[in-house]
C-alpha cells in the first residue's frame, strides 16, 4: 500500500461526519455489489442481522424506545448528543448500507446525534459506545436479568460487527 492509499484509508476513521458519510457512500457505490457477493461478507451480514434483531427485541422488551425518547426530549437532551454521531466511522456506515439501510443525516440541530430520527437511531448497526453505554435510567428500570440479557446481546452484536469490519477492511485493501 502506498502513502496515498494509507492516507485515504485513515480517512475512514478520522474524518468529520460529512466526509465519513461521503466515503461510505463512495465505497458502497464502487464496491457494494462485489462485497455483497463475497461469501464471508454475506455470512458476516447474516450474523450481524441475527444479533441486531436479538438486541433490538431485548431493548423493546425493556421499553428503551419510550424511555430514551422521553429522556432525549427533556431540556439538555439525552445520551444521543451531536458528539455521538462522530463515532460512526466509514466502515460502520458501509455495513449499514450493505444491510440495505438508507444512511442519511436526519437533521443538523447541533444538539442531537445527526443519525437520531423521530423514532430513534436510524442505524441498526451502531458505534461501539452506543452499544456499550447504558445510563442509570436504563439500569434502574431493569428487572430480573434484563441488564444481563441486554449486555449479552450487545456483546454478541459487537463481536459480529468487529469480525465483519475486519473482513471488509481486508477485502477493501485488496481491491
C-alpha positions in Angstrom: 0.0 0.0 0.0 1.4 3.4 -0.9 1.3 6.5 1.2 -1.7 7.9 -0.7 -3.8 4.7 -0.2 -2.8 4.7 3.5 -4.0 8.3 4.0 -7.2 7.5 2.2 -7.9 4.6 4.5 -7.0 6.6 7.6 -9.8 9.0 6.5 -12.3 6.1 7.0 -11.7 6.5 10.8 -10.5 10.1 11.2 -12.8 12.4 9.2 -15.6 14.7 10.1 -19.2 13.3 9.7 -19.8 14.7 6.2 -16.6 13.2 4.8 -17.2 9.9 6.6 -20.7 9.6 5.1 -19.4 10.6 1.7 -16.6 8.0 1.9 -19.1 5.3 2.9 -21.4 6.2 0.0 -18.5 6.0 -2.4 -17.3 2.6 -1.1 -20.9 1.3 -1.4 -21.4 2.7 -4.9 -18.0 1.5 -6.2 -17.7 -1.9 -4.3 -21.0 -2.7 -2.6 -22.2 -5.3 -5.2 -18.8 -7.0 -5.2 -18.5 -7.0 -1.4 -22.1 -8.3 -1.0 -21.2 -11.2 -3.3 -18.4 -12.4 -1.2 -19.3 -15.5 0.9 -17.5 -14.1 4.1 -19.3 -10.8 3.8 -22.7 -12.5 3.3 -22.1 -14.7 6.3 -21.0 -11.8 8.4 -24.0 -9.7 7.4 -26.3 -12.6 8.4 -24.6 -12.9 11.8 -24.9 -9.1 12.3 -28.6 -9.1 11.3 -29.3 -12.0 13.7 -27.6 -10.3 16.7 -29.1 -6.9 15.9 -32.6 -8.4 15.9 -32.0 -10.1 19.2 -30.7 -6.9 20.8 -33.5 -4.8 19.3 -36.1 -7.3 20.7 -34.5 -7.1 24.2 -34.5 -3.3 24.0 -38.2 -3.4 23.1 -38.9 -5.8 26.0 -37.2 -3.3 28.3 -39.2 -0.3 26.9 -36.0 1.5 25.9 -37.5 3.3 22.9 -40.0 5.2 25.0 -37.6 5.7 27.9 -34.8 7.0 25.7 -37.2 9.1 23.7 -38.5 10.9 26.8 -35.0 11.5 28.0 -33.9 12.9 24.7 -36.9 15.2 24.6 -36.0 16.7 28.0 -34.2 20.0 28.4 -30.5 19.2 27.9 -31.3 16.1 25.9 -30.1 12.6 26.5 -27.2 10.4 25.6 -27.5 10.7 21.8 -25.7 14.1 21.6 -24.3 15.7 18.5 -20.9 14.4 19.5 -22.0 10.8 19.3 -22.6 10.8 15.6 -18.9 11.3 15.1 -18.3 7.8 16.5 -19.8 6.2 13.3 -16.9 5.5 11.1 -16.9 4.9 7.3 -16.9 1.1 7.6 -19.7 1.0 10.1 -21.8 3.2 7.8 -20.9 0.9 4.9 -22.1 -2.1 6.9 -25.5 -0.4 7.4 -25.6 0.3 3.7 -24.7 -3.4 2.9 -27.7 -4.2 5.1 -29.8 -2.2 2.6 -30.4 0.6 5.1 -30.6 4.2 3.9 -28.0 6.2 5.8 -28.6 9.9 5.8 -28.4 12.7 8.3 -31.8 13.3 9.9 -31.1 16.9 11.0 -28.3 19.3 11.9 -29.5 21.0 15.0 -26.1 20.9 16.8 -27.7 19.2 19.8 -28.6 15.6 19.0 -26.8 12.9 17.0 -27.4 13.5 13.3 -28.5 9.9 12.9 -31.2 10.3 15.5 -34.6 10.3 13.8 -38.1 10.8 15.1 -38.3 7.2 16.3 -34.8 6.8 17.4 -31.4 5.9 15.8 -31.7 5.1 12.1 -28.5 2.9 12.3 -29.3 -0.7 13.1 -25.5 -1.2 13.4 -24.3 1.3 15.9 -20.9 2.6 17.1 -19.2 0.7 19.9 -20.0 3.4 22.5 -23.7 3.3 21.7 -23.8 -0.5 22.1 -21.9 -0.4 25.4 -23.4 2.5 27.2 -26.5 2.1 29.4 -27.4 5.1 31.5 -28.8 5.0 35.0 -32.4 5.3 33.7 -32.0 2.0 31.8 -30.2 0.3 34.7 -32.6 1.5 37.3 -35.7 0.3 35.3 -34.3 -3.1 34.6 -35.7 -6.1 36.4 -34.6 -9.6 37.0 -31.9 -10.5 34.4 -32.8 -7.8 31.8 -29.5 -6.0 32.1 -27.5 -9.2 31.7 -29.5 -10.2 28.6 -29.1 -6.7 27.2 -25.4 -6.8 27.7 -25.1 -10.3 26.3 -27.0 -9.3 23.1 -24.9 -6.1 22.8 -21.7 -8.1 23.2 -22.8 -10.6 20.5 -23.6 -7.8 18.1 -20.3 -6.1 18.8 -18.4 -9.3 18.2 -20.2 -9.9 14.9 -19.7 -6.3 13.8 -16.0 -6.4 14.6 -15.5 -9.6 12.6 -17.4 -8.2 9.7 -15.5 -5.0 9.8 -12.2 -6.9 9.7 -13.4 -8.9 6.7 -14.5 -5.8 4.8 -11.2 -3.9 5.5 -9.2 -6.9 4.4 -11.2 -7.1 1.1 -11.1 -3.4 0.5 -7.3 -3.4 1.0 -7.1 -6.0 -1.8 -9.3 -4.0 -4.3 
